[in-house]
Amino acid sequence: MEHLTTNNVENSNDCDITDMGNVTVEEAVSERKYGGLDVKPFSEIPATRIKWLWPGMLAQGKFHVFAGDGGIGKTQILINLSAIISRGGGIPGQKEPCKQGKVLYLTGEDDPSDTIKPRLIACGANTENVVALGSLKPDGSLFNLSKDLNLIADLVNDDGNYKLFIIDPVTAFCGDQFDNNSVISVRSLAAKLRAFAEDTGLAVIGLTHLTKDEQRSAVNRIIGSGAWVHASRLVLGAVLDDGNYYFGKWKANIANCQPVYPYNMTESYIDNHGSVHFIEFEDKPLIGRSLDEFQCVSTGKGATGATVLGILEEELADGEWKPKDDLVATVLNEVSCAVRTIQRTAFEELNVETYLTQTFPQKAMWRLPVSQGAQS
């Protein structure tokens, strides 16, 4: 088969591709015909495992959305996570400390000096490893995620130690032409953030907020187009329920939505700063629980907790392990209610025990506590 050298290609009337080295005529024509599209069979694509900063919660090379109502410590959660990564500290629910690395923090709402840094100190951060990215560029324009991600890519690739990029909030840096309610606008920006995460290997978290429409589930209350949810492999969330704070996942495509991580709002006195508010994660996660169990949604169908409670009590009265999905289906066959209402009743009213089977796919199993089952 004839091969073209660089000179041959330059002088060819059929192809103007230059500086290619040795390529076949067919390869050169194909590149011209299809505009250089990157097309290859999956047999040539290596299969790789997902790498985790926080197993099941923060994935390297992935874009995450984080949402929650106001006043429940969303930024403080991000600061706590930054502190843990900066010092190589213990991740909630994990036996081994995480790998130490740098965090790049872009904030558009909180002052880095009087708010972010004191909270980092309170959380025990290695502040040398948490780097503030200024929201303004040298020309005075606001940092624009659509146009300036390549600058960050150069920064983190030159350093090599960055693990996490936080954008707080993501909608503050989308540019003047960005429409948060437009599927096209959101998809375009989210695609760039995903590509940035994949190219750099960083976990990227874009913080956003929820609407006040409590008739819908939280994941459907994320401000703006639903494309934010569809574009993210993991949608993180925080809720306040009955005076308790919980952190977890609203949606996950590369993990399951369990467990849930309780946290507390606290404060500490820091020299030269005074009283500083921050969050602390509790030692033990809630295994087998998912975040949507901690937020009721009004269905408008008149289902009562008493009815759900009665059905579950009857089904679990023998004290045996029962598949959660079967129990939920039984309840829904009798009453109209949200699945989270069933879950909430099971855990808060009946204190059911749970475990995940070792089968594939895994199944959640429920039963009444042994003493309660025996009494029934």
N, C-alpha and C positions, 0 to 999 in steps of 0.2 A: 504494500500500500504506500502511495506517495506521501511523504512528509513535507511540511512547509517549515522552513526556518524563518527567523524574524524578517530577514530581507525579502524572502519569497512572499510573505504575507503583505509586507508594505507595498510591494510592486504588483500585487494581484489586483485584477479588476473585479474579482468576485468577492473580496473580503478586505476590509480596511482595519482589521484587528492587528495591533502592533505589540511588540515586546511580549510575545507569548512563548518563546522558545519553540520546541518541537511539538507540533500538533498535527493531526490528520486533517485532510481536506474536509471530511465529514464533520469533524469537531468544530472546525472554524466556521463552516457554513451554518451549523446548528446554533452556535453562539450568536451569529448575526440574525438568524431567522427568529429565534425566540427571545431576543433581547437579553441574553445572558441569565435567564431564569435558572435558579438553583433547583434542579430536578434530579432526584436520585432514588433508586429503590430502597425500601427499608432494609434489605439485606446488607446495604452498605452503611447503614446508620447504627452506631453502637448503642446497645441498651445500657442505660445507667440507672443507678439508684438515686432517689432524692436524698439530698444532704440536709440535715436539720441543725439549726441553731438551738431550737427548743423542740424536741421531738413531738410531732403532731400539732405544733402551734406556729412556729416560725421556720420557714423553709428557705434555704439558701437558693438564690437564683430565681425567686418567685416574688410576684407582686401581691401584697395583702391590702385589703381594705379594713379599717377599724372604725366602728361606729358605736354610738351610744347617746343617751340623753345628756343634757347639760348638767353640770354640778356633781358628777359621780366619779371624777378623778381620771378621765381618759388620758390627759397629758401626763398626769402623775404616774400612771401605769407605764407610759412610754419612757418616762425618766427613770423609773425603777428598772425597767428592762435594759436601758442604756447603761445604768450603773453596774448591773450584773455582768453584762458582756465586757464592759471596760476593765473589770478587775478579774474576769474569769471566775465568777462566783457561782453559787449554787442556783440552778434553775428550779422553780417550784415543781415538786413531784418527781424530780430526777435524783438518782443516787450519786451521780458523778457531776462535778462542776463543768460548766460550759467552757469552750475554748476562748481564751482571751483575745480581744480584738478591738478595733476602733469603730466608733459610731459617728456617722455624719448626721447632724441635726439641723434641719431647716425649719424655722418657726416664723409664723406671720402674725402671731397673737400675743405671745408672752415675751417679756424682756429677758434676754440671755443672762444679764448681770444680776438683776434683783429678783428673778423668779426661777429661771432654769438652773443656774449654778447653785444657789442655796439648796435646792431640792436634790440636786446631784450629790452634794456634800452630805446631806442628811441620809441619803441612800447608800453611802459608802463608795461612791464612784472613784475610779482613777480618772480624774478630770483631764489628764493629759491625753486620754484615749477617747474623749467625747469632744468632737470638733463642731463648732457652730459655723454654719454656712450663712453668710450674710444675705439678707433678702434683696438687697440692692446691688447692682453691678456698678463698675467704675463710672459708667456714663450716666448713672442716676436712674436707669430703668429698673423695673422690678424683675427679679429672676423669673424666667418663663420656662416651665417644664417642657413645653412643646419645642422650644428652640435651643435650650441650653443644657440638655442632658449630656450632650457629647463633652461639654467642659467638665462635668462631674466625672464622667467615665475616664477621662484622661487623669484626673486627680487621683481617683481610687486605684486605677491600674498602675500608676507610677509608685504609689505607696505600697500596695499589696497586703495591707493589714486590716482593711475595712471589712466589716461583717454585716453592718446594718445601716440603712438609710431611712431616716424618719422625715416625713413631710407633714407638718402640723400647722394648719390643715391643708389638704391637698388642693382644695378649691381656691386658695389664696394665690396660687402660682400657676394658673392655667392660661393667663393672657387675656387681653381685652376682648378678643374675638371669640372666646370660648363660651359655649352655651351649655350649662350644666344639665339642662333638661333635654338636650338633643342627643339622641342615640349616636349619631354620627360623630359629634364632637367628643363625647365621652369615650367611644370606642377607639377613636384615633389616638387620644392621649393615653388611654389605658394600654393600647398596643405598644406605644413608645416606652411606657414604664415597664411593661413585661419584657420587651427586648433589652432594655437597659439592665434589668435584673439578671436576665439570662447571660448577657455578655460579660457582666462584671462579677457574677456569682454572689451578689449582695442580696440579702433579704430586704425588701422595700415595703414600708408601711405608709399608706396614705390615710391620714385621719380625716374623718368627716362626721356629720351629725345626723340626727334623726328628726323627722317631722313630728308634730304633736298628735298625729292621727292614731289614737290608741285602738281603733277598730281593726287595724291591720297588724300582722306580725312585724316584729322589729326589722327583720331583714328586708321587708317591703316598705319600710319607712325611711330608708336611707335617702337623704336629700339628693334630688336630681334624678337623672335617668337610671333605670334599672340596669343599664349596661355596666355600671360600677360593680354590681354584684356578679354579673355574668363574666366579667373580665378577670375577676380575682379568683385565684385558686383557693384562697382561704379568706373568709370574712369573719373578722374578730369582733367581739362585742363585749360590752360591760353593762350591767344592770344593777339597780337598787330594788330589792324585794323584801318587804317586811322588815326594813331596817338593816338588812344585810347586803353586802356588795359581792358581786360575782363577775368573774372574767372567763370568757370561753369563746366558742365559735358559733356564729349564726349559720354558717355554711362551710362545707369543706369538700373539695373534689379530690384531694390527694391524701385524705385521712378521714377518720370519723369525727363526729362532733362531740365526743366525750374525751376527757372529763371536764368538770367545771372547777375553777380555781377561786376560792373565797379570798377576799382581801379586806383590809381595814384601813380606814382613814385615820391618820394619826398626826402628831406634830412633835417637834423637837426644838430645843433651843440651840442655835448655832452661833458661835462667837462672831461678832461684827455684823450679824444678820438678824438676830432676834428669833422670834418664834417662826418656824418653817413648817408648812403643811406638806405631807407626803403620804404615800400608801405603802403598806407592807403586806405581802402575801402570807396567808396562813400556811402552816407546815404541810397539811394534808389536803390534796385535792378531793373532790367528790367524785369517786369512781362510779362509772355507770350513769352519770347524770349529764344532761345536755342543757345548754344555756336557755333554750326556748321554754324549758319547764318553769322558769322563774319569772315569766311575764305573762299574765293573763290577757287574752284577747276576747273581747265581747263578740259573740257570734250572732246575737240577735235571734236565736232560735229557742230560747227558753229552757235550755238544758240546765238541770240543777246538779250541784255537787252531791247532794244526797242520793240521787238516782245512780250516779256514777259510782259512788262509794258502795252502795248496796250491791251492784253487779259485781264489782271487784271482790268484795268480801265473800260473796257466794262462790265465785270461780276459784278463789284461793283458799277456801275454807279447809281443804284437806291437807294444807301445809306442804304440798308438792311443788317442785319447780315447774313453772309454766312459761311457754314462749310469750314474750311481751307482745309481739305482733298479733298473736292469736287472741290475747286478752283485749287488746285495743279494738280488734275487729268485732269481738263479741259485744263490747260496749257500744260501738258505733252502729251496730245492727239494731240496738234498742233505743238509743237516744241520739239526737243531733248535737254535737259539741266539738270543740277543738281537741286535737290529739294532746296538746299541752295541758288541757284541763284534766284529761285522764292521767297523764304522767304526774301532774301536780298532786292530784288526789292520792295516787298510789304512794308517793314518797312522803307527803306531808300529813296525810290522814292515817294511812295504814303502815307507814314506815317499812315498806317492802324492802327485802334484801334483793340484790341483783348480782349477776355475773355474766361474762361473755363466754360463749362456747368456743372451743378450739377448732370448730368446723370452718369450712369455707363455703359460702360467706358466714361470718360470725353472726350469732343470734344472741340477743339480750334475753336473759331468763329472769323471771320474778317469782318470789314466794313471800308469804308472810313470815315474820320472825318466828323462830321455832316455838317459843312459848305461846305467842298469839295464835299460831296455827293449831297447836295442841288444844288450846282452849276452845277454838271454834269447832 
